[in-house]
Amino acid sequence: MSEPRRLSLGIRDSTFGDDCVVAEQVNIYEATFGDRCFVGPFVEVQNDVVCGSNVRIQSHTLVCEGMRVGDDVFIGTDVMIETAHPYLVRIGSHVQIGARTTIVAHQQGEPVAAGAYSVEIGDNAYIGPGALLLPHVRIGDGAVVHAGSVVTRSVAPMTMVRGNPATPIARCGVPLRGDTALRTFYRALRPL
């Protein structure tokens, strides 16, 4: 019986802007981060990932190769983002992705179009905890995906969806961002 080849944890061939914080027990290689980013413990960020400034990636999250992440993005604990073709996912700026969200950008046996995104999350979007985003969807700017929802088709900008499959339930008067008071958001919602 032979010894397996061991891969060590750590940071390799990556670039970080000013004032970044990276926890112990991470695996980051060939990635680029803007200023003031945070990477929590037990996170893996693979090659050719580009994150803007003020990106927070919480623990136990996997960000696979080739992904693009905008500025001021929060990615919660235990988020799984497309592992086979991650370059098919684009996350805009001022986005919040709740814990245990799963983003699937392709189906097995489906051809992969070069240079095209299968899942796009627009600016100022909010993805609630435990949501599932399936291939070929765009979450519009300022849209809200309710916790636990299964998104099978695109969500219009400034629209809240919920359920399985996710259906529109309200029009958002303001985006649900980290700096938006929940009371302000709720008061501006208009049922459909």
Beta strands, then each sheet from edge to edge (+ up, - down):
strand 1: 10-12
strand 2: 15-16
strand 3: 21-22
strand 4: 27-29
strand 5: 32-33
strand 6: 38-39
strand 7: 44-45
strand 8: 50-51
strand 9: 56-57
strand 10: 62-63
strand 11: 68-69
strand 12: 74-75
strand 13: 80-81
strand 14: 89-91
strand 15: 96-97
strand 16: 102-103
strand 17: 119-121
strand 18: 126-127
strand 19: 132-133
strand 20: 137-139
strand 21: 144-145
strand 22: 150-151
strand 23: 159-162
strand 24: 167-171
strand 25: 190-191
sheet 1: 1+ 4+ 7+ 10+
sheet 2: 2+ 5+ 8+ 11+ 14+ 17+ 20+
sheet 3: 3+ 6+ 9+ 12+ 15+ 18+ 21+ 23+ 24- 25+
sheet 4: 13+ 16+ 19+ 22+
end
